Amino acid sequence: MTSFVKPKIRRKNEPLNDLGLARSDYDGAMSTLCAGCGHDSVTAALARAYFELSMDPKDVVKVSGIGCSSKTTTYFLRDAHGANTVHGRMPSFATGAAAVNGALSYVGVSGDGDSLSIGIGQMAHAIRRNVNMLYMLENNGVYGLTKGQFSASSDIGSTAKKGAANTLPPIDPAIFALSVGATFVARSFSGDRDQLVSIIKAGIKHRGFALIDVISPCVSFNDHKGSTKSYAHTYQYYHKAVHADYVPPSEEIVTSYEEGDVMPVELHDGGIIKLRKLDADYDPTDRAGAMDHLLRSQATSEILTGLLYIDESRPDMVEHKKLTDTPLHSIPYAKLNPGAEALRKVQEEFR
Amino acid sequence: MTKTDTSNPDYFHKVVDCQWACPAHTPVPAYIRLIAQGRYGDAYLLNRDSNVFPGILGRVCDRPCEPACRRSRIDEEPVAICRLKRVAADHREDITDRLPKKPAKTNGKRVALIGAGPASLTVANDLAPLGYECTIFEKLSAPGGLMRSNIPAFRLPESVLAEEIGYILDMGVELKLDSPVSSMKALLDDGWDAVFVGTGAPKGKDLNIPGREEGAANIHIGIDWLESVAFDHTDKIGESVLIIGVGNTAMDCCRTSLRLGAKNVKVMARKPRNFFKASEWELEDAEEENVDIVVNHSPKAFVTKDGKLAGMVFEIFEYDVDAAGEITGQRVIGEETIPCTDVILAIGQENAFPWIEADAGIEFDKWHVPKVDEATFQSTRDGVFFGGDSAFGPKNIIWAVEHGHQAAISIHRYCQGLDLTNRAPREIELQSAKMGMFEWRYANAFDASERREMEHVALVDRFKRLNIEVELGFNAEQIAVEVQRCLNCDVQTVFDAPLCEECDACIDICPVECLSITPGAEDEAVLRASLTQPEAPDGQSLYVSAPLPLTGRVMIKDENVCLHCGLCAERCPTSAWDMKEGVIHIPHADDQEVRQEALA
């Protein structure tokens, strides 16, 4: 446990964003995770992304389940809304919240246990419905909070701290998400701040479910030789396939794109994600091709990162289900609850 | 940019902004920690090693440390370093038995010191314990130089002055009072092994404009007038006094006038406020006493009536100031006559050596300033050294002390037959401040308190006597808060690249975001671009690590904004970051090597 707090210090000449807020205004409570935990870097990247997008923390909702990763919603955006929910049930909570108030920006933070074991069914359906949210899956291949058992994302052959090797095949969250219709699939690494921040910004601005699978090493139980999710292993097999930059609508696009170099994807808010292919033969708009690359990279241990797949054409849940864009709290009660007579009429239609 | 070379002691020294800015390199954070522990005597002695006069300087130092203080990067005001120095002096226990002693026998070398000011006293302080027979010649009837004659007793009590000078004289230093040296050649003929000139800058500048001669009886040269007050030759002044000039001497003149009966005192400045030479705190103290500071008035003539001073005519100026704050143009827009009974001129001072003969072997430049080596303080005549204001013109006490230290090293080496330039080097000793998990040998937690304000004697009481000290000193509560404002910049962040596994924990925890891991680059600006606040004032360093083992990138730290809170080291899972207390050793005369034959 930490016994100190990070002081809030306003320094002179500190950079401020469009709202006049400093980066530290996007911090939360002091992390109680182990020193060196990858999750803390993801937390810092989230805070930086919201700061750079000049989003008001009060317009953000943070939700999580149970686990080390799920604790981290406390550690950023102290002024945002939020809830720690039941283990693996965060996607349902987020789905409900997004249905009744589409005006807020949702971010779910989860881990490989919370998402790929107990919560895999919940996550799958949130992806299918294309709930408008950013979903951070902090993936360390281990149950850290219970001291080091293999998780559902542990690779075959990866060893536990005392040497036992994992023999069950891993679930790759990116391949899994693609297979159930995900519209935004990315992978990054807690140690690559620049890439992570730009992908998070793109994910926040994507309308629909944005999954970011972040390799986030567990410094206490899965950072040893023999682990395939250690800092050393990740740095060694790290491979950037597609770089993504979010460009807000206010910024006039003056650069011209060279064919095959930068690919612009227009977003619903009028902004643009500029995709820069680092692998010439990788196409982040081809679902089957993306899955093919990911499956092949599994065989070579290569960790393929970047914005791996994007599809802006599919409607999100609110549009698909023809739900109202107006937050329910802003709709008069009489309209929300038209009374028994109205209910009877609806029921009549189904007789 | 390659890995930062931290083996040069100046690298980490420069990070300790206050110590670096102090001419005598007083280890400020170290003595503030001692004060925090209630070890006032230890804090006093640590101060004394560097600046010799903690009690005096704790009241009247020019405080070059405070504008440099790292605290002012995040707070409006720096740590009250000077006030804390006074705390150490005021609250110290008896430390007399821990001071350097008069040696059992001398080494037979005789050193003449001219002028009993801070420079000469420092030379004596450094040389007497080594066995030198030091004799100080003073023209006045009491020692102290400008500390006694120019600084009024309401800022610096006589008892403090006497006590700290006494410590030095007790080391076996001979003080000859009322003994002006009238001939350098005659003195040299007495066969001294070395001579040190510390006669200050005793000549106040005059203002030769119309009416000067006729009004002479009521026109005073500031430093001469202060001296005459200090030695009880003057005890009153007229009702309305104009002070010409707006430096620290002017502040002493206006406040002294109020205590000698003046009712209406104006300080006349030629330029706007941000061009004033006086320290901000001295201006504030004067204004608190209702001194009127008038800007943009340039003296034109003295007005006399019936052969007596009646006022002064000023030209009123208007200035053009550019964006950088420099004056680019000026013009006269009017004229004003201000009546007065007395005028005190505080427009500067210069050194003067009417007693050094032209053929004494000591060369002067065309401005009649002696040619003095800036490192050794030796004049063009071997064995004759200068220091303090007499060497390079008016500076301040703390510079005089440092000149004294350096001259003492030179005199020591000269008398031992050693090369003057091959002096003992500065050194730094780094020692981990880690005591355990989240435990450090210093209070690393950031304290957001604001600077404590010094309390003053009430206005109605302070003018009753000339020597009522205005500042009361910090009370216990103020001390407790102010010591924790110090950021402990001497506890250095030291990075060991091979241990780093690039988890970014340090970068995330840093409350001022001064860290980054970035690909190596030749150009510092390229490296800085990865920082959240890339720009840095001139002279501030970028700490660059060796390539990191996993990716070959480098860790960089902006020394400009780091607050030495130690959170990077607390957060680091591999102890690649550590906090190390850096003790910077500034050599003095007793640190110079001694020839073997001299020991024998």
Interface residues (C-beta under 8 A of the other chain):
Chain A: T2 S3 F4 K6 P7 K8 I9 R10 R11 K12 N13 E14 P15 R23 S24 C34 A35 G36 C37 G38 D40 S41 T43 A44 S190 G191 R193 P217 V219 D223 Y231 A232 Y235 Q236
Chain B: R73 I74 M437 F438 A445 F446 A448 E501 E502 C503 D504 A505 I507 D508 I509 P511 V512 E513 T532 Q533 E535 L550 T551 V561 L563 C565 L567 E570 R571 C572 P573 T574
